[in-house]
């Protein structure tokens, strides 16, 4: 594992010092190399954006896929993120310059995130990433955010129906149960 303290090299749309975080070793499906982001407090993570290494137009490395792990106070181990179908491998980039955004469904409550570049075969990769979300400031504000998100999304696409409302309410109940177990002391 490579741990790097240099800031901003791995941020999207930057080209500092080679323009990306690059693992010391080639990556494969063994998931040994990772980029760790410390958010310093618990956040609601809704998406991850990635880019490859641009390197002033000379970069050739990018991450075709990756796996995410997260941690927050109270956990004894890192948790592997999986989507609602149980899949954990997220699609990455197809070149060094385009951004790819993967929405995390389900969302994640985390204070630290790890991005593990993944490859079916050994390959050299580089990565720039952004974590998308907001600071966790309590259940009430988060539920207001969730309601706004569902309400806006539904009306903007003109399909707010009774089934969408029922889905929203079941999400509220599920999130309330998870939050009460994990966050309310």
Secondary structure as GFF3:
##gff-version 3
##sequence-region A 1 185
A	DSSP	three_ten_helix	16	18	.	.	.	ID=ss1
A	DSSP	beta_strand	35	51	.	.	.	ID=ss2
A	DSSP	three_ten_helix	55	57	.	.	.	ID=ss3
A	DSSP	beta_strand	65	71	.	.	.	ID=ss4
A	DSSP	beta_strand	79	80	.	.	.	ID=ss5
A	DSSP	beta_strand	89	91	.	.	.	ID=ss6
A	DSSP	beta_strand	100	118	.	.	.	ID=ss7
A	DSSP	beta_strand	128	135	.	.	.	ID=ss8
A	DSSP	alpha_helix	139	156	.	.	.	ID=ss9
A	DSSP	alpha_helix	162	182	.	.	.	ID=ss10
###
